Each structure stands twice: as structure tokens, then as C-alpha cells.
Amino acid sequence: MERKTKVDAEDGKQELVITREFDLPLELLFKAYAEPEIVEQWMGTKVLKLENKKHGSYQFETSDAQGNVVFRSNGTIHEFTPNQKITRTFEMENTPASARFDVQLEFLEFEKLTDETSKLVMHVVYRSVALRDQMLRLPFSQGINMAHNRLQEYLNKLK
């Protein structure tokens, strides 16, 4: 199956660019990142906090079937321009030291292509090339593609 989400990682750089075109109107795609109820559905996580404003913050939590927290993430929102962009940090909490990653900086840009299609470009900056490469050794590309597929499927129901 083709991966619709593209992950570009240039050798020797501490960043990557994730690009995905969606069969969704721009406003609906943006809501998938801005409205807690929608975030929970496609990310499969609980939104503990989501303050969509400059100097706002967020905190997400994912649990297993038994209710044990397996993953928690948080960050600060530095810029929030509806239907255009979100600039934020991303940090994992409560992970074992061997799986810990430093804070990363994310620039999310939303673009209208047509009335019914839109594009998301995520520019992610890591503290070092080594940390970026560590992330890429995980099934990261597969995971982000699966998450974006869930986003598309869930929002198709809301169109």
C-alpha cells in the first residue's frame, strides 16, 4: 500500500519535513489539530489539555486496554493562526531513558489546494542530527502515515 504521507530527511540535517495532501477542506483539516474531540478520535489518545493560543500548551495521554498510561506528550504552542499554522514544541513524558527524546520544534502549515482538498506540511527540528536519525530508526514513517490515514477516515464522516 502506498504511503500518502511523505517524510523527507536530508542526510546530515537535524530536521525532517512531513507532507500529506488530504481530500478534506482546509477548515476541517485544521480542526483535526485544534479541536480536542477530533484529536482524540484520530490520534487514539486522551487530550488532557489543549490551549490553542500563543503561549498556550497541550498535554496528551495514551493508555493500553487495561488503562495503564503508556505514553504522554506535552508542549508549548508558540503560534496559532487558524487555518494557516501552528508552531509548537513536542516532548515525550514518562518514557524509559533508553527511549527518551529531547524536545523537538514543530512548524505545521496548512494550505488550501481546492475547496475540497488541502495539504499539511510539518517541518520538525531536532536538537541534533543523531536525535533525528534515532527517530527515523523507529517505525516513525509508517506510524505517521497510519495516523494521517485515520485522520482522513474519521473526518470523511464529518464532511
Protein Blocks (a to p, Z undefined) as FASTA:
>chain_A
ZZfbdcdddehiabdcddddddddfklmmmmmmmmklmmmmnopacfbdcddehiacddd
dddfkopafbdcddddfbdcehkbccdddddehiafklpccddddddddddfblmbccdd
dddddfbfklmmmmmmpcklmmmmmmmmmmmmmmmmmZZ
